[in-house]
Each structure stands twice: as C-alpha cells, then as structure tokens.
Amino acid sequence: QVQLVESGGGLVQAGGSLRLSCAASGRTFSSDAMSWFRQAPGKEREFVAGIRWTGGTIAYADSVKGRFTISRDNARNTVYLQMNSLKPEDTAIYYCAARKYYKGSLLGLNLYDYWGQGTQVTVSS
C-alpha cells in the first residue's frame, strides 16, 4: 500500500513563503510522476504543479508560474513545493498525488492513483 504524507502547511501573511513536502512510502513504491493539487472552499480541486521522476518534466498552473517551484528528491521519494510571494487566493487545502505509470499530461486529476490527506495553506491579507 502506498502512502503519501504532506507537511509544511500553515498560516502566512501575503507576500510570505511556505515549503510543502510530500513523502511517499510503501513496500514497492515506484511512480512515474508526483504532483500538487489544491482545493479552495467552494471550488473544484485544481492542478498546481507536477514533476516526473525520470527526465524531470515539470508543469505549472499559470496562476503559480514564477512564484512556486516544484522539486524532487529521488532518494527520499519526496517532492517539495516551494511557494513564494503567496497571495490570499492561494489559500486552499493542498494535496499531493502520485501515479504509477506514464499517462502523458500531468494536469488531470484522473491521471493519478494515490492521494495524500492534504495540508491547509492559509494566506492572510
């Protein structure tokens, strides 16, 4: 069984920074890609950033380009999301997701097999 555990959420003022981590565990964990999604109150879950383990293909949502950076530590099976210049509209629950096999695009929710429990990010104005 694969488990994804997020950490690093919290409350921050607008313009501040946070770093989220997602650690994957499981006896035979292997994956093609891991990504971050977020869901704000009353809104649908949306793609934020994703990265493939091999080749390092990266994708970002337009709303976070230039402010967020996704990275990976293959040895630790961990993906990070560095979030800078945070805005109140970044407030959401952030979820980590992983998929076992290559499925092309990184963006779709239905392209992932495993999900974390989420971590709250709140940005005050």
Secondary structure, 3 states (H helix, E strand, C coil): CCEEEEECCEEEECCCCEEEEEEEECCCCCCCEEEEEEECCCCCCEEEEEEECCCCCEEECCCCCCCEEEEEEHHHCEEEEEECCCCHHHCEEEEEEEECCCCCCCCCHHHCCEECCCEEEEEEC
